[in-house]
């Protein structure tokens, strides 16, 4: 099982990759742009290579929006089992929009990598969950 990480910040991308590795993922693909991530996913959808179990995405991708990746996943039935973890610096007002897209976890970056690791470990333990995100995004380490 593996995870795709999408973040335009090199530091945050590296942190997320290290966190995924510490959560038990051995295969991690990191992309710094929406275009690169979407192209990578499209190639996997057309071929025989498996999709990731999860995508960690920042909603703010510089000139692009992580919401475009959420839309892509939502509009692609073959990706319905791919879990989404939003790890972002954007405010909590985005949580409800993420819920509409079936996001499994919404984690503010200010909560640190521990919260991201906890979400990744949960997904790694449960494998591909067919729930499709019903119940809305969860937040790990919910201390405000």
C-alpha positions in Angstrom: 0.0 0.0 0.0 1.2 3.4 -0.7 0.3 7.1 -0.4 0.5 10.1 -2.7 1.5 13.5 -1.1 0.7 16.7 -2.9 2.0 20.0 -1.5 3.7 23.0 -3.2 5.9 23.8 -0.2 9.1 21.8 -0.4 9.5 21.8 3.4 5.9 20.6 4.0 6.2 18.0 1.2 9.3 16.6 2.8 7.6 16.6 6.3 4.6 14.8 4.9 6.7 12.1 3.2 8.8 11.5 6.4 5.5 11.3 8.3 4.0 8.8 5.9 7.1 6.7 6.2 7.0 6.8 10.0 3.3 5.8 9.8 4.3 2.6 8.0 4.0 3.4 4.4 6.9 2.1 2.3 5.8 3.4 -1.0 5.3 7.2 -1.2 5.0 9.4 -4.2 5.4 13.1 -3.7 4.2 15.7 -6.2 4.6 19.5 -5.9 1.8 20.6 -8.2 -1.8 19.8 -9.0 -0.9 19.1 -12.7 1.8 16.6 -11.8 -0.4 14.8 -9.3 -3.4 14.6 -11.6 -1.3 13.4 -14.5 0.3 10.7 -12.3 -3.2 9.6 -11.2 -4.5 9.5 -14.8 -1.7 7.3 -15.9 -2.5 4.9 -13.1 -6.2 4.9 -14.0 -5.3 4.0 -17.6 -2.8 1.3 -16.8 -2.4 -1.6 -14.5 -0.6 0.1 -11.7 -2.6 0.4 -8.5 -4.0 3.6 -7.1 -2.7 4.9 -3.7 -4.6 4.0 -0.6 -4.6 7.7 0.3 -3.8 11.1 -0.9 -2.4 13.8 1.5 -3.2 17.2 -0.1 -2.8 20.8 0.8 -5.7 22.9 -0.3 -3.4 25.8 -1.1 -1.1 24.8 -3.9 0.2 28.2 -4.9 -1.5 29.2 -8.1 -3.6 26.0 -8.0 -6.2 24.7 -5.6 -6.2 21.3 -3.9 -10.0 21.4 -4.4 -9.3 20.6 -8.0 -7.8 17.3 -6.9 -10.8 16.7 -4.6 -13.1 17.3 -7.6 -11.1 14.9 -9.8 -11.3 12.2 -7.2 -15.0 12.8 -6.6 -15.8 12.7 -10.4 -13.8 9.5 -11.0 -15.6 6.4 -9.8 -12.5 4.3 -10.0 -11.0 6.5 -7.2 -13.9 6.1 -4.8 -11.8 4.0 -2.4 -8.9 6.4 -2.4 -8.9 8.1 1.0 -8.2 11.8 1.3 -6.4 13.6 4.1 -6.4 17.3 3.8 -3.4 18.8 5.6 -3.6 22.5 5.2 -2.8 26.0 6.6 -6.2 27.3 5.4 -8.8 28.0 8.0 -11.4 25.7 9.5 -14.1 27.3 7.2 -12.9 24.8 4.5 -13.9 21.8 6.6 -17.6 21.8 5.5 -16.6 22.0 1.8 -14.2 19.1 2.3 -17.0 17.1 3.9 -19.0 17.5 0.6 -16.1 15.9 -1.2 -15.9 12.9 1.2 -12.6 13.9 2.8 -11.7 11.4 5.6 -9.5 13.7 7.6 -9.1 17.4 7.8 -5.9 18.4 9.6 -4.7 21.9 10.1 -0.9 22.1 9.7 -0.6 24.0 12.9 -1.5 20.8 14.7 1.8 19.3 13.5 3.0 16.1 12.0 1.7 14.0 14.9 -1.9 14.6 13.8 -1.0 13.7 10.2 0.8 10.6 11.4 -2.1 9.4 13.4 -4.5 9.8 10.4 -2.0 7.9 8.1 -1.6 5.1 10.7 -5.3 4.7 10.9 -5.6 4.4 7.1 -2.6 2.1 6.9 -4.2 -0.2 9.6 -7.6 -0.3 8.0 -6.5 -0.6 4.4 -8.9 0.4 1.7 -12.1 1.4 3.4 -15.2 1.3 1.1 -17.1 3.9 3.3 -16.3 6.6 0.8 -16.0 9.2 3.5 -19.5 9.1 4.9 -19.8 10.9 8.2 -17.6 13.8 7.2 -14.0 14.6 7.8 -12.5 13.6 11.1 -9.9 15.5 12.9 -7.2 13.7 14.9 -5.8 15.2 18.0 -8.9 17.4 18.3 -7.5 19.7 21.0 -8.1 23.3 20.0 
